[in-house]
Amino acid sequence: MAFELKLGNQGKSFSMGEGVTVTIVKEWYNKLIDRLELDLHFDHITTGTPSRTQVRDFVAKLYGVDPKLVVVKKILGEYGRGASRAHVHVYRSFDRLKLIEPKYILKRMGIEA
């Protein structure tokens, strides 16, 4: 299946469990880099901000890819609210991920460059 055909969730909301709702604010296919890029919004009034691992596993399951191909670039909590925003990259291949992502991101993911 073509990678860009996995698009189609923009504007949809999903339950992540534990009182966390995820809305896909923006999703697009970056042709030059051959990856999906996502902007997510989390409502988590009764719980803390979801961890990078939880976000990675959720996105991997939603798009049907291996979790090691998902990179959570950043998660920003909104002050005074039970809400956060995240930016995520989903790659087609592990080799492409290692080629493009900075070394500190690879180290954060437990991958040696």
JOJO-V267584 format. One record per backbone hydrogen bond with DSSP energy under -0.5 kcal/mol. NH is the residue of the N-H (numbers start at 0). CO is the residue of the C=O. If there is no record, write none. Layout:
nh->{NH & NH}
co->{CO & CO}
This chain:
nh->{4 & 5 & 6 & 10 & 11 & 13 & 15 & 16 & 19 & 20 & 20 & 21 & 22 & 23 & 24 & 24 & 25 & 27 & 29 & 29 & 30 & 33 & 34 & 35 & 36 & 37 & 38 & 39 & 40 & 41 & 42 & 43 & 43 & 46 & 54 & 55 & 56 & 57 & 58 & 59 & 60 & 61 & 62 & 63 & 64 & 68 & 69 & 70 & 71 & 72 & 72 & 73 & 75 & 76 & 77 & 78 & 80 & 82 & 83 & 84 & 85 & 86 & 87 & 88 & 89 & 90 & 91 & 96 & 97 & 98 & 99 & 100 & 104 & 105 & 106 & 107 & 108 & 109 & 110}
co->{1 & 2 & 3 & 23 & 8 & 21 & 19 & 19 & 16 & 18 & 42 & 13 & 40 & 11 & 22 & 38 & 38 & 36 & 27 & 34 & 28 & 29 & 29 & 89 & 27 & 87 & 25 & 85 & 22 & 83 & 20 & 41 & 81 & 43 & 50 & 51 & 52 & 53 & 54 & 55 & 56 & 57 & 58 & 59 & 59 & 65 & 66 & 88 & 69 & 70 & 86 & 86 & 84 & 74 & 82 & 76 & 77 & 80 & 41 & 75 & 39 & 73 & 37 & 70 & 35 & 68 & 33 & 92 & 93 & 94 & 95 & 96 & 101 & 101 & 102 & 103 & 104 & 106 & 105}
